[in-house]
């Protein structure tokens, strides 16, 4: 199983980023997928989760209305579109198989929101 995140970077407050997670080594279309994040000094938290056919499982309250999780089963990829970014969104963002946080993880991609 391999999960490879990309798309992180430095963005100004109010800006947008789209994260991608390319999956391999398993039947992607059979699994829910999720995005987590971990800010310095804080615990890892669930940001958004999506079921195997593209239905939304949930979003963290702090990102509702700003972030959108989606997936393309033909490309074995899950996305996180992040709009109206805030400094408090600064964290390492991780892709995970499943939605309970107890399965495989990617290496993470850094998102920094700063002026």
C-alpha positions in Angstrom: 0.0 0.0 0.0 1.3 3.4 -0.9 -0.3 6.8 -0.5 1.6 9.8 -1.9 0.3 13.4 -1.1 1.1 16.4 -3.2 0.0 20.0 -3.6 1.0 21.6 -0.4 2.8 24.9 -0.1 2.8 28.4 1.1 -0.4 30.4 0.5 -1.7 33.8 1.7 -4.8 34.0 3.9 -7.9 33.8 1.8 -6.1 31.7 -0.8 -6.7 28.2 -2.2 -4.8 25.0 -2.6 -5.7 21.6 -3.9 -4.1 18.6 -2.3 -3.9 15.2 -4.1 -3.3 11.8 -2.8 -2.3 9.1 -5.3 -3.0 5.6 -4.0 -1.5 2.3 -5.1 -1.2 -1.3 -4.0 -4.8 -1.9 -3.1 -8.3 -1.8 -4.7 -8.8 1.9 -4.2 -12.5 1.9 -5.2 -13.3 -0.5 -2.3 -12.1 1.9 0.5 -13.2 5.0 2.1 -10.5 7.6 2.2 -9.8 10.6 4.5 -7.6 13.6 5.0 -6.1 14.4 8.4 -3.9 17.2 9.6 -1.5 17.9 12.4 -0.4 21.3 13.5 2.8 21.8 15.6 2.1 20.9 19.2 -1.4 19.5 18.4 -2.9 16.1 17.9 -3.7 14.8 14.5 -7.3 15.6 13.6 -9.7 14.4 10.9 -10.4 17.0 8.3 -12.7 15.2 5.9 -13.7 11.7 4.9 -15.3 10.2 1.8 -16.8 6.8 1.2 -15.8 4.4 -1.6 -18.3 5.8 -4.1 -17.8 9.5 -3.4 -20.4 10.1 -0.7 -19.2 12.4 2.1 -18.8 10.9 5.5 -18.0 14.0 7.4 -16.0 17.2 7.6 -14.4 18.8 10.6 -16.6 21.8 11.8 -13.6 24.1 11.3 -13.5 23.4 7.6 -17.1 23.1 6.6 -18.0 25.4 3.8 -14.4 26.0 2.9 -12.9 22.5 2.1 -14.2 19.9 -0.3 -13.1 16.3 -0.4 -13.5 14.3 -3.7 -12.2 11.3 -5.4 -11.6 9.8 -8.8 -11.7 6.1 -8.7 -10.4 5.8 -12.3 -7.2 7.6 -11.3 -6.9 6.1 -7.8 -6.7 9.6 -6.4 -8.4 11.5 -3.6 -8.4 15.3 -3.5 -8.9 18.0 -0.9 -9.9 21.4 -2.3 -9.1 24.1 0.3 -10.5 27.6 -0.1 -10.6 30.6 2.1 -7.5 29.4 3.9 -6.8 30.7 7.3 -3.5 30.8 9.3 -5.0 28.2 11.6 -5.2 25.8 8.7 -1.4 25.6 8.8 -0.4 21.9 9.3 1.0 18.8 7.8 -1.9 17.2 5.8 -2.0 13.4 5.6 -4.0 11.1 3.4 -5.3 7.9 5.0 -7.0 4.8 3.9 -10.3 4.4 5.6 -11.9 7.0 7.8 -11.1 5.8 11.3 -7.4 6.8 11.4 -6.2 3.2 12.0 -5.0 2.1 8.6 -2.3 3.2 6.2 -1.0 6.8 6.0 0.9 8.9 3.5 4.0 10.8 4.3 2.2 14.1 4.5 2.4 17.5 2.7 3.0 20.8 4.4 0.4 23.6 4.1 1.4 27.0 5.4 -1.0 29.9 5.4 0.8 33.1 6.1 1.1 36.6 4.7 
